[in-house]
Amino acid sequence: MELKEIQEYVKKQLSEIDTYMKTSVEYGKGIRILNQDLWETIISFIISANNNIPRIKGIIEKLSKTYGNEIIWNNNKYYTFPSVNQLKDVTIEQYRKLGLGFRDIRLYETTQMILNKEIDLEYLKEEKDTLKVREELLKLSGVGPKVADCILLFSELKRFDVFPIDVWVRRVMNDLYIKEENEEKVSKKKIENLVFFVVILIITIVIINYVWNGNKKSDKAITNTAGRQLANADTTQTEENNNLEERLENILGKIQGVGTVKVFINYSESSQTVAMYNENSKTSTTEETDTSGGTRKVEQTDSDKEIVYQEENGKKTPILQKTLQPKIEGAIITAKGASNVNVKTNIIQAVEAATGLATHKIQVFEMN
């Protein structure tokens, strides 16, 4: 089974559990788990404690503007999230001025602990035992069990064996599935066991399906013959080198309220082209006899790949099999109508749908 087939199969199985799961799968289409920088995730979730999204965003923006690096793009100013070294001399009082409230001392203490290597972020990235990493995170000021789980799951640590549970998750799980009269009796362990059971059930179904159907495809071996094979050019068609930024600007400009818009896409690597080739392969079998009279067969396969060229006007150029598109790492959008919350949300959703980027990698700002 291909990855996409497995994904669709899992979604189908989840949807068949009940109407709640079916609605959730349909509603959550396209949602991605974050893969955020560990340091940024720690600080962001400390700020998020007993806070609301607009206020969290405002504090992070002020923190970045005050202590991060300034970036000029398209005549607009943007700011990076400050590194741990950029916050090393910031006092509790300075944090308080940014609107952190009771979180100011927690941000200060956590920064100092990481600076002093009381908590080593590189160790957390390398350690494979999730429980050990969790224990280390809980030592940080302002990091409780739920925040630690969020950091484990949503940061670059990518610990998918973690399931963050807060009062709202507990309430939903109890109302829909556990049905405990006293919600406070619903333990984290009980919810984790229920989630674990569902995950194991789905994995088991996928494996069974793979075993039953995976053996239907087999390769035919060629012995003592020479085979000539043409690289498959139909599996991936060459994509046109269209300008994604211009296409997004064209699409976003048609959304009501957006107005004039400019898009900047950040790529991690350039595009690559893969040439078509002819492959000659030959398999030979040799039977050997040892000193005790026993025999064994030794198979040896030799292959030779040769790029396929096309000739036009006396000039040879390789025939392309496919083009590997560059990976998109982030997007910055400036728009006249971005001051409107609904317009901003529509822009983010449109870019997310078009690029597959996670929401936190899409930044939208009002154009001057």
C-alpha positions in Angstrom: 0.0 0.0 0.0 1.2 3.5 -0.8 1.3 6.1 2.0 -1.7 8.0 0.5 -3.7 4.7 0.4 -2.9 4.0 4.0 -3.9 7.5 5.0 -7.3 7.2 3.2 -7.8 3.7 4.7 -7.1 5.0 8.2 -9.5 7.9 7.7 -12.2 5.5 6.5 -11.8 3.2 9.5 -11.9 6.1 11.9 -15.0 7.5 10.2 -16.8 4.2 10.7 -16.4 4.2 14.5 -19.3 6.6 15.0 -20.8 9.9 13.8 -18.5 11.9 16.1 -15.4 10.5 14.5 -16.8 10.8 11.0 -17.6 14.5 11.6 -14.2 15.1 13.1 -12.3 13.5 10.2 -14.3 15.6 7.7 -13.9 18.8 9.7 -10.2 18.3 10.4 -9.1 17.6 6.8 -5.7 19.2 6.1 -4.9 19.9 9.7 -1.2 19.2 10.4 0.7 18.6 13.7 3.2 21.4 14.3 6.9 20.8 13.8 8.1 23.9 15.6 11.6 24.8 16.9 12.0 23.4 20.4 13.0 26.6 22.1 10.2 28.6 20.5 7.7 26.0 21.4 8.7 26.0 25.1 8.5 29.7 25.4 5.2 29.9 23.4 3.5 27.3 25.6 4.6 29.0 28.8 3.1 32.2 27.5 -0.1 30.3 26.6 -0.8 29.3 30.2 -4.3 30.6 31.2 -4.3 32.9 28.2 -6.3 33.4 25.0 -5.1 33.2 21.4 -5.2 37.0 20.5 -3.3 37.8 23.7 -0.8 35.0 23.2 -0.1 36.2 19.7 0.2 39.8 20.8 2.8 39.0 23.5 4.9 36.8 21.1 4.8 39.6 18.5 6.0 42.2 21.1 8.6 39.8 22.3 9.9 39.3 18.8 9.8 43.0 17.9 11.7 44.0 21.1 14.4 41.3 21.1 14.3 39.4 17.8 16.1 40.3 14.5 14.5 42.7 12.1 13.9 41.5 8.5 13.0 43.9 5.7 11.0 42.3 2.9 8.9 44.1 0.3 9.4 47.4 2.2 7.9 45.9 5.3 9.5 45.1 8.7 9.2 41.6 10.2 10.9 40.2 13.3 12.3 36.7 14.1 11.5 34.9 17.4 14.4 35.8 19.8 17.0 33.2 20.5 17.9 32.1 24.1 21.0 34.3 23.9 19.0 37.3 22.8 16.9 36.9 26.0 19.8 36.3 28.4 19.9 39.8 29.9 16.2 40.5 29.9 14.8 41.1 33.4 11.5 40.1 35.0 10.4 43.8 34.9 11.1 44.0 31.2 9.1 40.9 30.6 6.3 42.3 32.7 6.2 45.4 30.4 5.4 43.1 27.5 2.1 42.1 29.2 3.3 38.6 30.4 1.7 39.0 33.9 2.5 36.2 36.3 4.3 34.4 33.5 7.2 36.9 33.6 9.2 35.1 36.3 8.6 31.8 34.6 9.9 33.0 31.3 12.9 34.5 33.1 13.7 31.3 35.1 13.3 29.0 32.1 15.6 31.1 30.0 18.3 31.1 32.7 18.0 27.3 33.2 18.5 26.7 29.5 21.4 29.2 29.3 23.1 27.6 32.3 22.6 24.1 30.7 20.5 22.9 33.6 18.3 21.8 30.8 20.1 20.8 27.6 17.9 21.3 24.6 20.3 19.2 22.4 20.1 16.3 24.8 16.3 16.5 24.6 16.4 16.3 20.8 18.7 13.2 20.9 17.2 11.3 23.8 14.9 8.5 22.5 13.1 7.8 25.8 10.0 10.1 25.8 9.5 9.7 29.6 13.1 10.9 30.3 12.5 13.9 28.0 9.2 14.7 29.7 10.9 14.5 33.2 13.5 17.1 32.0 10.8 19.4 30.6 8.9 19.3 33.8 11.9 20.8 35.6 11.4 24.1 33.6 9.6 26.9 35.3 6.0 27.2 34.0 6.0 23.7 32.4 3.4 21.4 33.9 2.2 18.0 32.7 -0.1 19.3 29.9 2.4 21.9 28.7 5.2 19.3 28.7 3.0 17.0 26.5 2.2 19.8 24.1 6.0 20.6 23.7 6.7 16.9 23.1 4.0 16.6 20.4 4.1 20.0 18.7 7.8 20.8 18.6 10.5 19.2 16.5 10.7 16.5 19.1 7.7 15.0 17.3 6.8 12.4 20.1 3.6 10.9 18.6 3.2 8.6 21.6 2.1 11.6 23.6 -1.6 12.8 23.9 -2.0 16.2 25.6 -5.1 16.3 27.9 -6.6 19.5 29.4 -10.0 20.1 31.0 -11.7 20.4 27.6 -10.3 17.2 26.2 -11.2 15.4 29.4 -14.8 16.8 29.2 -15.3 15.8 25.5 -13.9 12.3 26.0 -16.1 11.8 29.0 -19.3 13.2 27.4 -18.9 11.2 24.2 -17.3 7.9 25.3 -16.4 7.3 29.0 -19.7 8.5 30.4 -18.5 8.9 34.0 -21.0 10.7 36.2 -18.3 12.6 38.0 -16.0 14.1 35.4 -13.2 14.6 37.9 -12.9 10.8 38.2 -11.8 10.6 34.6 -8.1 10.1 34.8 -5.5 10.9 32.2 -4.6 7.2 32.1 -8.1 6.2 31.3 -8.3 8.6 28.3 -4.8 7.5 27.1 -5.9 3.9 27.3 -9.0 4.6 25.2 -6.9 6.5 22.6 -4.2 3.8 22.6 -6.8 1.1 22.0 -8.2 2.9 19.0 -4.8 3.5 17.5 -3.7 -0.1 18.0 -7.0 -1.3 16.4 -6.4 0.9 13.3 -2.8 -0.2 13.0 -3.8 -3.8 13.2 -6.4 -3.4 10.5 -3.9 -1.7 8.2 -1.3 -4.4 8.8 -3.8 -7.2 8.1 -4.9 -5.4 4.9 -1.3 -4.9 3.8 -0.4 -8.6 4.4 -3.5 -9.8 2.5 -3.0 -7.6 -0.4 0.7 -6.8 -0.5 1.8 -10.1 -1.8 -0.3 -9.8 -5.0 2.5 -7.8 -6.5 5.7 -9.7 -7.2 8.8 -9.1 -9.3 9.8 -11.7 -11.9 13.4 -12.7 -11.8 15.4 -13.2 -15.1 18.0 -16.0 -15.0 20.8 -16.2 -17.6 19.0 -13.7 -19.8 19.7 -10.1 -20.7 16.7 -7.8 -20.1 16.4 -4.2 -21.4 14.2 -2.0 -19.3 13.0 1.6 -19.9 12.6 3.8 -16.9 8.9 4.5 -16.2 8.1 8.0 -17.4 4.4 7.8 -16.6 4.6 7.6 -12.8 5.4 11.3 -12.3 4.7 13.9 -14.9 7.0 16.8 -15.4 5.3 19.8 -13.7 5.5 23.2 -15.2 7.7 25.7 -13.6 5.0 28.1 -12.7 5.6 30.9 -10.3 3.8 29.9 -7.1 4.0 33.4 -5.6 2.2 34.9 -8.6 -0.5 32.2 -8.6 -1.2 32.7 -4.9 -1.3 36.5 -5.3 -3.8 36.0 -8.1 -6.0 33.7 -6.0 -5.8 35.7 -2.8 -6.6 38.9 -4.6 -9.9 37.5 -5.6 -10.9 36.8 -2.0 -13.4 39.4 -0.7 -11.7 42.1 1.4 -8.1 41.1 0.7 -7.3 43.9 -1.8 -3.7 44.4 -3.0 -1.6 41.4 -1.9 2.1 40.3 -2.1 3.4 36.8 -1.4 6.8 35.6 -0.4 7.6 31.9 -0.4 10.6 30.5 1.4 12.1 27.3 0.0 14.5 24.9 1.7 16.0 23.7 -1.6 15.9 24.2 -5.3 14.0 22.0 -7.8 15.7 19.0 -9.4 15.1 17.1 -12.6 15.5 13.3 -13.0 16.4 12.0 -16.4 14.9 9.0 -18.1 17.3 6.1 -18.6 17.6 2.7 -20.2 18.6 -0.1 -17.9 20.4 -3.3 -19.1 20.4 -6.1 -16.5 21.8 -9.6 -16.6 21.6 -12.3 -14.0 23.9 -15.2 -14.0 23.9 -18.4 -11.9 27.0 -20.3 -11.0 27.0 -23.7 -9.3 30.0 -24.4 -7.1 31.1 -27.7 -5.5 33.1 -27.7 -2.2 35.6 -30.2 -0.9 33.0 -32.2 0.9 31.0 -32.8 -2.2 28.3 -30.2 -1.4 27.0 -27.8 -4.0 25.8 -24.2 -3.8 24.3 -21.7 -6.3 25.7 -18.2 -6.6 23.7 -15.6 -8.4 25.2 -12.4 -9.7 23.3 -9.5 -11.2 25.0 -6.9 -13.3 23.1 -3.8 -14.4 24.1 -0.8 -16.6 22.1 2.4 -16.7 22.3 4.7 -19.7 20.6 8.2 -19.9 18.2 8.5 -22.8 18.8 11.5 -25.1 16.7 13.2 -27.7 18.4 14.9 -30.7 17.1 18.1 -32.2 19.0 20.2 -34.7 22.1 18.2 -34.0 21.9 18.9 -30.3 21.4 16.1 -27.7 19.4 16.8 -24.5 18.3 14.3 -21.9 14.7 13.2 -21.8 13.2 14.1 -18.4 11.3 11.6 -16.4 10.1 13.9 -13.7 10.8 17.1 -11.8 11.2 17.1 -8.1 9.7 20.3 -6.8 11.4 22.3 -4.0 10.2 22.0 -0.4 8.2 25.0 0.9 9.2 26.0 4.4 7.1 29.1 5.0 5.1 32.0 3.6 4.8 35.7 4.3 1.8 37.5 3.0 1.1 41.3 3.1 -2.4 42.5 2.2 -4.3 45.7 2.4 -7.3 44.0 4.1 -5.2 42.0 6.6 -6.3 44.2 9.5 -9.7 42.4 9.4 -9.6 39.2 11.4 -11.9 37.3 9.1 -9.9 38.3 6.0 -6.7 37.3 7.7 -8.2 33.9 8.6 -9.4 33.4 5.0 -5.9 34.2 3.7 -4.2 31.7 6.0 -6.7 29.0 5.2 -6.3 29.6 1.4 -2.5 29.5 1.6 -2.6 26.4 3.8 -4.8 24.6 1.3 -2.6 25.6 -1.6 0.8 24.8 -0.1 0.1 22.2 2.7 2.0 24.5 5.1 1.1 24.3 8.8 -0.7 27.4 10.1 2.2 28.6 12.2 4.4 28.8 9.1 2.0 31.2 7.4 2.4 34.8 8.5 0.0 37.5 7.4 0.5 41.3 7.9 -1.3 44.4 6.9 0.3 46.2 3.9 1.4 49.8 4.3 
